[in-house]
Amino acid sequence: MHPIKKVRIHHNGVDLWGAKEPLKLEVWFDGVVILKGYNAAAFGHYVVIRHKVYGKNVTSLYAHMKDASKLRKGEKVTAGTVVGIMGTTGASTGKHLHFEIGNGRTHPFISGGDGKRYFDPMKFVRGTINKWEAEQELEQAHSEAAVATPIDSVDVETPDHSVVAEKPNTK
């Protein structure tokens, strides 16, 4: 149920809250700022960032911020870049971050609240972290294996080709 409009509508993201004041919000993955603005009837201060996550184009939206950072459209950002301060701007009933992950190069929020072209942000971020951690473990295992058994230390008997084989008896 939408807390302001009092109608059933799909919630395309997740609402996150933190008690620390001020709570700086950070970009979750490297990307490029594609939208930044203010909409009093909806997201308040918001920023949308395009990412390429393991070959997949996705966008992330950060909304209801007290203020957005000085990021500019077209600016490249890295994970951990401050995108804004948690707030309660726009159609908001209290201080929080509304966070969405959209499927594709453009963010789907323009199409409304039908849930299409969105990922569950918590599952998507957790899946990305799991994949990254697995890759790090595999890379570490390969590094340790290379150090433990360098090719020069492998003891292999070299065949002796100086001995000429006798001609077989064909009689």
C-alpha positions in Angstrom: 0.0 0.0 0.0 1.5 3.4 -1.0 1.9 5.3 2.3 0.7 8.6 0.8 -1.6 7.8 -2.1 -3.3 4.9 -0.2 -3.5 2.7 -3.3 -1.9 -0.7 -4.0 1.2 -0.1 -6.2 4.3 -2.1 -6.8 7.3 -0.8 -4.8 10.2 -0.9 -7.3 13.0 -0.6 -4.8 13.8 -0.9 -1.2 13.7 1.7 1.6 16.8 1.8 3.8 17.2 3.8 7.0 20.2 4.6 9.3 20.3 6.5 12.6 23.6 8.2 12.1 23.4 11.9 11.4 24.2 13.0 8.7 24.2 9.7 6.9 26.2 9.9 3.7 25.0 7.7 0.9 27.5 6.0 -1.4 27.4 4.6 -4.9 27.4 0.8 -4.7 29.2 0.1 -8.0 31.4 2.0 -10.5 29.3 3.8 -13.1 28.3 7.1 -14.8 25.7 9.6 -13.6 22.9 9.7 -16.2 20.2 11.7 -14.3 20.2 14.1 -11.4 17.3 16.2 -10.3 14.5 17.2 -7.9 10.9 16.2 -8.1 8.7 17.4 -5.2 5.8 15.0 -6.1 7.9 11.9 -6.2 11.6 11.3 -5.5 12.7 14.6 -4.1 16.4 14.9 -4.6 17.5 11.9 -6.7 20.5 10.6 -8.7 20.5 7.8 -11.3 23.8 6.0 -12.2 24.4 3.6 -15.1 26.6 0.6 -14.4 28.1 -2.3 -16.3 27.9 -5.2 -13.8 29.6 -8.4 -15.1 28.6 -7.5 -18.7 25.0 -6.5 -17.8 23.7 -2.9 -18.1 21.9 -1.8 -15.0 21.0 1.5 -13.3 20.7 2.5 -9.7 18.5 5.2 -8.3 19.0 7.0 -5.0 16.0 9.0 -3.9 14.5 11.2 -1.1 17.9 12.6 -0.3 18.3 15.8 1.9 20.6 17.0 -0.9 22.4 15.4 -3.7 26.2 15.7 -4.0 27.8 17.9 -6.6 27.9 15.0 -9.1 27.2 16.1 -12.6 25.5 14.2 -15.5 28.1 12.3 -17.5 30.5 12.1 -14.5 32.2 8.8 -13.9 31.9 7.6 -10.3 33.5 4.7 -8.4 32.0 2.5 -5.7 32.0 4.5 -2.4 31.6 8.0 -4.0 29.1 10.0 -1.9 25.9 10.5 -3.9 24.0 12.5 -1.2 22.7 12.7 2.3 19.8 10.6 3.6 16.7 12.8 3.8 12.9 12.9 3.4 12.4 15.1 0.3 9.6 14.5 -2.3 6.8 12.1 -1.6 8.3 10.7 1.6 6.8 10.0 5.1 10.2 10.0 6.9 13.9 10.0 6.5 15.2 7.1 4.4 16.9 6.2 1.1 14.7 4.7 -1.7 17.1 2.5 -3.7 16.3 0.8 -7.0 18.1 -1.3 -9.5 16.8 -1.1 -13.1 17.5 -3.5 -15.9 19.0 -1.8 -19.0 20.9 1.3 -20.0 18.1 3.7 -19.0 16.3 3.7 -15.7 12.7 2.4 -16.0 11.1 4.7 -13.3 9.5 6.7 -16.1 7.3 3.6 -17.0 5.6 3.6 -13.5 5.2 1.2 -10.7 4.5 -2.0 -12.5 7.7 -3.8 -11.3 8.8 -4.5 -14.9 12.5 -4.0 -15.7 13.5 -3.9 -12.0 15.6 -6.2 -10.0 15.2 -6.8 -6.2 18.0 -4.4 -5.2 19.1 -6.4 -2.1 19.3 -9.7 -4.1 21.1 -8.1 -7.0 23.7 -6.4 -4.8 24.2 -9.6 -2.7 24.6 -11.6 -5.9 27.1 -9.2 -7.3 29.1 -9.4 -4.0 28.9 -13.2 -4.0 30.3 -13.4 -7.5 33.1 -10.9 -6.8 34.1 -12.9 -3.6 34.1 -16.1 -5.5 36.3 -14.6 -8.2 38.7 -13.3 -5.5 38.9 -16.7 -3.9 39.6 -18.4 -7.2 42.3 -15.8 -8.0 43.9 -16.3 -4.6 43.8 -20.1 -5.0 45.5 -19.8 -8.4 48.2 -17.5 -6.9 48.9 -19.9 -4.1 49.0 -22.8 -6.4 51.5 -21.0 -8.7 53.8 -20.2 -5.7 53.5 -23.7 -4.2 54.4 -25.5 -7.4 56.5 -23.4 -9.7 57.1 -25.2 -13.1 60.9 -25.2 -12.5 60.5 -27.3 -9.4 58.6 -30.1 -11.0 60.9 -33.2 -11.0 60.3 -34.9 -14.3 62.7 -37.5 -15.7 63.9 -36.4 -19.2 64.0 -39.3 -21.7 67.5 -40.3 -23.0 67.4 -40.1 -26.8 71.1 -40.9 -27.1 70.5 -44.7 -27.1 69.7 -46.0 -30.5 67.0 -48.7 -30.5 68.0 -52.0 -32.0 66.3 -52.9 -35.3 63.7 -55.5 -34.6 64.2 -59.0 -35.9 61.7 -59.5 -38.7 62.6 -63.1 -39.7 
